[in-house]
Amino acid sequence: MAPCNESIEMDMCTLQTCCFEQGFLDYPPNLGVSVAYLTIFAIFMILQLGIAIFYKTWAFGFAMFGGLVLEIIGYTGRILIRSNPFDMNIFLVYFIPLGLGPAFLTAAIYITLGHVVIVFGEQYSRLKPKTYSLVFVCIDLFSLCIQAVGGALTATADNPTDRQNGTNVLIAGLTLQAVSLATFILLSADFLLKVKKGNREDRNSNFDNFRAKKSFSWFQIALPIAALVIMIRCIYRVIELCQGFGGKLANEEVPFDILEGPMIIIASICLTVFHPGFVFRGGYWEASSWVIRTSKKGGSRVKASPEAAEKTEASLTPMSSDMEEPFAAKPAVIGKE
């Protein structure tokens, strides 16, 4: 590698004429680590796509797939930057996708909590099930847009002042994401604490058997762990950006290799091993959705779990053949149009 030559502008540098430190990073990223992370995220992406198609968990699957694709693109850019640390386009291929990817994973987490609330009962939650999806996902998308704008401003900046303005916008987007996650974690903890302290007889009886499943018990642990590690990663990136692109944290590989990739890998493990498609299989995912169907009778908005329908059917006696709906199970009424 050539010695540093400050007389050469960065956009005119090559590794034959300038040192690596004259580029966007002070160090060449470890190839083995970057390839390993890229491979892991590619495996998770394929798994998430297959599971989403098989179990038809489209919203969750789209969020996870989008986040993992961005992780793959980001680590591809990190590999490419080894050969040309002076190219702004390569730096952006690395920096922006890795910044935006976790926001998609948090959206998947937000979507899922509404289902958990319905399984236990809305009386334990400070928010309606749909609020977790609608409000927190909207905040997540807003933070995503802010980060994208910040990245674009940083990329097109012609001077240090404009670059710092873009960085400040990025910091605002990441901070919003971290605050949103922290609020979500607190609300989740509050909900689960109320469930634990509450009377078991008050829980949603339509999901009694489902709640007894060990997979659902583990799912309740995996979800907050995924949220927590993503928040740790967001805090790390906020501190990194506050120091600036030339700061110590932004130019040290060890903190990045510990607090960036592994945090998202842990979240991906939690959200893949305990994928709602596995945990809620058998119709429970649809039954615990806040998207409500309309009954043919009386305009009631209804939802019933598979086991609730089985209970109702088992309690009925056979009806004569001239009756309109033999063995018809009436779903539980949960609201009015």
N, C-alpha and C positions, 0 to 999 in steps of 0.2 A: 504494500500500500504506500502511496506517495506521501511525502511530508506535507504539512499544512502550508498553504500558499494563499494568504489573505488578499493578495493583489488580484486574484481571479474571482469574478462574480460567481455566485452559487449556480446560477442557471447555465454557466459555461463550464462548470467543473465536470470532471470524470474521476474515477478512482485512480487513474494514471497521473492526473495532474494535481489533485487535491486530497486532503485527508478526509476520513469518514466524518469527523467532527464538524466539517464545514457544511454538512448536509442537514437534514431535518432531525436526525437522531445522532447522538454522540457515540453510538455503539452499533455494530452490526447484529441484528436479532439472531438469537441462536436458531440455527436451521432445524435441528432435531426437535426442539420444543415446539416451534411453529408448525412443523409438519405433523407432529403428534396431535396438537390441538385441532388442526384442520381436519385430520382424519377422524378424530373423535366426534367432532361436530357433524361431519358428513354421515357418519354412522347413525347418529341421533336423528338427523334430518330424514334419512331413508326410513328409519323406524317410525318416526312421527307421521310421515306421509302414509305409510302402510296401515298403521293403526287407525288414523283418521278416516281412511277410505273404508276399512273393514267395519269400524264401529259407528261411522257416520257422525263423528264429533267434529263437525265442520268448523265452527267458530274457534274452538280450542286448537284444532289442527292447523288452521290457517295462521293463527298467531304464532304457534311454535315453529311452523315451517318457515315463516317469514324471518323470525329472529335467528334461526339456525343458518339460513341462507346468508344473512348478513354477516354472521360470524365467519362463515367459510370464505366469503369475499374479503373480509378484513384480514384474515390470516394469509390469504393468497397475496394481498398487498404487502403484508409484513415480510413474506418470503422474497417478493420482488425487490423490496427496498434494499435488500442486502447487496444487490448488484448495481443499484443506482439510487443512493440516498439523497441526490440533488434534484430529483424530478418531483415537482409539485403534484402532478397527477397520480403518480405511484403513492406518494404520501397520503393523498386524500382517499385512495382506494383502500388503504390500510386504516386510516384514522376515523373516517366518517362511518363506515359500516359497523366497526366495533363499538362506536359510540351509540349508534341507534339500535343495534340488535337487541339488547336487554329490554328495551321498552316493549317489544313485541312479546317477550316472555312474561313480563309483568301483566300485560293485557290478558294472557291466558290464565294467569292466577286469579285476576279480578273476575273473569267469567265464571270460574269454578266455585268461588265462595257462595254465590247465590244459590247454587244447588245444595250446598251443605246446610245453609240456613233453612231451606224448605224441608230437608230430611229431618232436622231436629224440631223445627217449629219457628215461625216468624216472631212469636212472642218473646224469644230470647234475644232478638237482634234490635239494635238501635235504628237500623236502616232496613228498608224493604229489599228483598232479594234482587230485584231488578236494578236497584240503586247501585249496588256494588258493580254491576256490569256497566250500566249506562254512565254513571258519574265518574267512576275511577278510570274506565276505559277512555272516556272523553278527555279527562285530565292527562292521561297517558299519551293520547294522540296529540294533545296540545303541546306537551313537553317535547314530543318527537318533532313536531313542526318547528318549535323554538330551536332545538338542537340542529335541525337541518338548515335553518336560516343562519344560525351562528357558524356552522361549518362552511356555508357558501360565502358568507362575509369574510371569514378568515382566508378562504381559498383565493378570493378575488382581491384581497387587500394589496394596495400598492405601497403602503408605508407602515411602519410600526404602530402608529396610532390607530389606523383602520383595522389592523390585525388584532390589536388589543380589544377594540370594540367588538369584533367578531367573537373573540374568546370570552368576553363578558356575557354575550348572548348565549354562548354554549354553556357557561357556568350557570346561568339562570335556568336553562332547560334541564340540566342535570340536577340542580337543586330542587326544582319543582318535582321531578321524578322521585328523588330521594324522600322529600317531605310527603308526597302522596303515598309512597310505600310505607313510610313510618306510620302514617295515619291509618292505613289499611291494616297493618300489623296490630296496632293498638285496638282497633275495632274488632278484629278477629279474636284477639286475646280476651277482650271484654265479652264477646259472644260466647266463646267456649267456657269462660269462667261462669257465666250465668247458666249455661247448660249443665255444668258440673254441679252447681249449687241447687239447681231447680229440681222439682219433683219429676221423677221418671214417668209418672202416669200422665203428665201434661205434655209429653213429647208427641210429635206427629205419629199417630198409631198406624198410619198407612205405610210406615217404613220401619216397623219394629224389627222384622227379620233382617232387613238390610243393615241396620245399625249394629247388629250383633256380629256382622262379618269382620274377621280380623283385618282383611284388606282395607276396609273403611277406617278402622282404627289407625292403621299405619298411614293412610291417606291424610288423616287429620294432623299427623306429625310432619309428613313430607311437604305439605303445602306451606306452612309457615317457615320451614327451613329454606325452601326455595326463595321465598320472599326476602328472608333475612340476608342470605348470601348475595342476592342481587343488590340489596340496599348497601351492603358493605362495599361492593364494587362501585356503586354510584358515589359513595362518600370518597372513595379513593380517587375517582376521576375528577371530582370537584376540587379536592385538595391539589391534585396534579395541575389542573388548569389554572387555579388561583396562583400557583407559582409561575405559570407561563410555560410556553414551549421550550424556553431555554432554561427552565428551572431544574433543580436537582432530581426531583421525583420523576419528571417526564423523560429524563435521560439516564435512568437506572433500570436495568433489565430485571433484576431480581424481584422488586416490588410488583412490576408489571406481570411477571410470570406467575406470581402467587395470588395477586388480588384482582386480576382481570380474567384470564382464561379459566383457572380452576373454580372461581366463584360461579361462573356461568355453566361450567361442566357439572358442578354439584347440583345446581338448579335443574339442569337438563336431566340428570339421573333421577332426581325426585319426581319430575313431571313426566318421565317416560316409564320408569319401573312402576310407579303408581299412577299411570295414565287413567283419566276418568273413564276411558273406554273399557279398561279392565275392571276397575273398581265398581263402576255403575252398570256393568253389563246386565242384560236381561230386561231392558226397558226402563231401568231406574234413572238413567240420564235424562230421557225424555220426560219421565214422570216428575222429576224434580226441577224441571225447567220453569222459569217464570213466564215463558211464552205460553199463553193459555188458550186452550181451544174453546169453542162455543158449542154448548149443548143444543141439540135439536128440540129439547123440551124446555119451555119457559125462558129461553134466552140466558140461562145461567152460564157463568164462566166456570169450567170444571177442570179438575185434574185428579187422577187417581193413580197410585202406584200399582205395579203388577200384583203385589201381594194383597193390596186392598181389593182389587177386582176378584182375586181368588177367594178371599174371605167372604165377599158378598155373594159370589156364585155358590159357594159351599152352603151358605145359609138358606138358599132358595129351594123350593120344592119344584119338581117338574110341572110344567104348564101344559094344558091341552094343545093339540096340534093346530087348532083354529085360532089360537092366540097369536098376537102380532110378533112378540119378541121373546121366545122361549129362552129361559136361563139368562135373561138380560141383566147385567150388573150395573147398578146405578152408581156412577162415579161420585166422589165426594165433592159437594158444592163448597167453593172457597171464595165466592164473590158474586156480585151481580154486574151485568152490563150497565 
